[in-house]
Amino acid sequence: MKKTILLLTSLSISLMSMELEYGTGTFSMEGGFIGLTSRISTDIDAYSLVDRHSNMVSNLYYGYDFHLYDSELMKQAQHSYNNMASLFNNISPIDVPKMEHRIKGLDANLNLGYDLIHQDQDNFLGLGLTVGISMPTIDSISANKKAFSLTKEVLKKTKTKVETYKIGPSITMQKSLNRYLSVYGTGSYAYQTGKVKNSYLNSKFDVDGTFQSYNFGLYFTPFTDEYKLGWITFSPRLFATVGYRYQKWDVGKMSINASGYEISSEMLEPLGMNFVMDSSVGYFGVGVSF
């Protein structure tokens, strides 16, 4: 993860603006796994590299955001797995152990658009297009070390990899309150498609769904200046942000065995459900622009 952050930082130095953010919050997921019929949540850390808005020519702008996520363990109650046995008349209740899930991965987006309103660097309203990729990985393991009657393996680990590509409209705005302080907001809603791979089943699932992201906060500029070098004008500024970001991934219907038990595809089919992941993160950031 450190190498990835250093690489992203190096790439962004040559751009007009760069902001490094750190945030903490809650990550949740529901559906898609056998027995995951109820929502489970955990704490999450987020490391981000962001440029919400930089003008290129006239009112045209670009923006980008890279987010690295790493969660604590999410523990799934034992009874939620055992409830799935009631879906089948010929199966008696089974004693499935508690499961633990941990998610980590990358979400990256590029925004291109046009300012409908543009007064200056701190006052604008733009509409654009977002393209991006989400690559979360979910590690699952049983949390019970006793042997089970249905398997010879005491601890069964599985890895689920999600890789989706997305495209959709976006909006960004900023409004100054005074010389030093502004409010900002961004939003996007995108169609996404991709694949989900589970190591235990050794198979891939094609999925479709949606991605949405909403972000707002305060932008503080303690220092800004302007320098002219011939026909080139530099306007360096240091800034800090504090904000809240909500993101939601809905990757469509899927059913994956993350319990460590062999279950036939015929049994998996009735358990297919939308696999939803979302995160709510409060963050602070520091940045520089030119």
N, C-alpha and C positions, 0 to 999 in steps of 0.2 A: 504494500500500500504506500509506503514512503517513497519508493521509486516512482510509482505512478504520479504522486503529488508533485515530485520534483520535475518530472517530465512535462506535466501540464503547466507548471509554473514557467518553465523554460520556454515553452511554445508561446505562452501568452505575453511574455516580456516585449516581444516585437509588435504587439498590438497596441491600440490606443488606450486601453483601459484594462485594469486587472483588479480583482477583489478576491481576497481569501476569506472564507467564512468557516466558522465552526459552530455546530449546533447539536442540541440534544432534544430528544422527544420520545415519541411512542410509535412503534411499528406494529401493525396488526395484519392478520390474514385470516381468510375464511373460505371454505369450500375447496374442491379440487383434490383433496386427500380423503382416503377412506376414514369415515368417522369424524372428519373435521366439519361437523354440522353446526358448531358454535364458534364464535369469534375468539381468537386467542391473541394476546398482545404482549409486548415486552418493550424495554427501553432500547434506544438506538442512538448511535453517534453518527454525525454526518459531517464530512469534510468536503468543501465546495470551492470551486474556482469559477468566478462569475463575471460577466460584463452584461448588464441588463440592456444597455442602450448606448451605441456610439454611432454618430452620423458619419457617412462616407462622402457622398456627393449630394449637396442640397438637402432635401428632406429624407433621402434614403438612409436607412440605418441597419445595423446588424447587432446581434447580441448572442451570447452563448452561456451555457451553464453546464458544469461537470460536477456530479455529486457521487461521492463514495460513501456507502453505507456499511455499517457493521453493528449487528444487534447483539443483545444479550440472549440467553436461552429462553425460548418460549416453551412452556410446559403444557402439554395437552392432557386433560383429565382422562383417566382410564375408562370411565363409564361412557364417554362419548364414542369410543371405538366399539365397545360392546353393544351399544344401541343399534349398530348396523346389522347385527345378526337377526333382528326382528323383521328385516326386509325379506328374509328368505324362510319359507316354511320348513324346508328340509334341513335347516341348520340350527343346532342348539347353541345357546349363548357360549361365547368363547372368552377366555381370560387373556385379553391382550394387555400388555403392560402400558404404563404411562410412556408417552413419547416426548422427546425434546427436539425442538427445531431451532436452528440458527440461520439467519439470513445475512448475506453480505453481497456487495456487487456495485455496479456502476450504472448511473443514469446520465446520459449526455444529450444535449439539445442545442441546435443552432437555429437562431431566429433571423429572418430577413423581412424588412418591411418598409413602410413609408409613413412619415409623420403627417397626420391630418392637421395637427396644430403644432407649430414649432416656434416658440418665442426665443428660447435660449437653451443652454445645456440643462437647466433645472426646471424648465416648463415646456412640456410636450405631451402629445397624445398620438400614439402610433398604432397602426394595424399591420399585421404581418403574417408570415407563414413559419411554422415550426416543423423541423424535421429532426429526428433523433433516434436513439437506440437505448434500450433498457436490457441489462444483463445481470439480473440477480441470481444468486446461487443459494439453495436451501439445503443445509445439512441436517439430516434427521437421524436420531438414534434412540433406541429404547432406554428408558430410565430405570429399568428394573433388572437386576443382575441374576435373578433366579431363572432356572431353566423352564422352558415351556413345553407343554405336551404336544403342540402342533409343529415344533421345529427343533432341530438339534443345535441351532445356533443360539447362544446365550445373549449376545449383543449383536444386533443387526444394524449396520449403518447403511444409509442410502443418501444419494446426492441428486438433487433435482436442479437442472439448469434451465433457466428461462432466457430466451433471446428474442426480443421483439423489436420491430422497426415501426416508426410512427410518423405521421404527417397530419397537420391540421392547422387551423387558424390560431392566431395569438394576438394579444393586446398588451400594450405597455404605456405607462403614464408616469409623470412626475410633476409635482407642484410645489413651488417654494413657499414657505411660510414667512421667512425673513432672510436676512443675508446669509445665515449659517445653516438653517434647518429647512429640509424639504420632506414631503411625504411621497412615497412611490408605490406602485402596484403593477403586477403582471398577472396574466392569466392565459392559459392555453387549453385547448380541447382537441385531441387528435385520435384518428383511427390508427390502430396498430395491428400488426400481423407478425407471426413468427413461429417458433418451435419451442417445445418443452421436452427435455430429455430427462429420463429417470434412470439412474444407474442400476437399480435393482431389477427393473423390468427389461433393461437394455433395449429400450424402444423410444421413438420420438413421436410426439403429438403435434399436429398442426393446429394453431389456435388463432383466433381473431378476437378483437376486443377494442377497448378504448383506453386512453390515457388522459388524465386531466391534472393540471397544476395551477395553484393559486398562491400568490406571494405578495405580501405587503409589509411596509416598514417605514422607518425614519432614516433619513440620510443627513449626516452632519458633516459640514465642510469647515474645519478650523483654519485651513490655509488654501489660498488660491492666488495665482499671479499670472502675469502675461509678459512674454518676452518676444521681441522681434529680431530675427536673424535674416536680414535681407528681405526677401519676399515671403519667408516662412515665419509664421507666428506660432509660438508655443504657449499653451495655457496650462501649466502643471497645477495639479491640486491634490491634496491629501484628503481622504474622507474616511468616515466610519459609518457603519450601518447597524441597526438592530431591527429584527423583523421576525415574521412568522411565515412558514411555508407548509402548504398541504399538497400532497401528491397522491394520486390514486391510480393503480393499475388494475384493469379488469381484463383478464386474458381469455375469457370465454369458457365454454364448457370443457371439462377434462376430468379424468379420474385416474389417479395414480396410487399405487400401493406403496405407502411409506411406512407400513407397520412391520415389515420383515417377514410377512407370511405370503406364501404363494396362493394367489387367488386368480381364478380363470377370468378371461375377458368377458364371459357371459355374466359373471358375478359383478364385474366392474361396471358394466354398462348402466345399470339402474342408479349407480352412485355418482354418475357424472353431474357436475354442477359448476356454476361459474366460480372461477378461482380469483378472488379479490384480495389485493394487497394495498394497504395505504399507510402513509406516514404523516405525522404532524410534528413539525420541528420548529423550535424557537432557536434563533441563531444571532450571532454578532459577527461583524466582518470589518476588515480594514483594507483600504485600497488606494490606488494612485491612478490618475489619468493625465493625459497630455493634450 
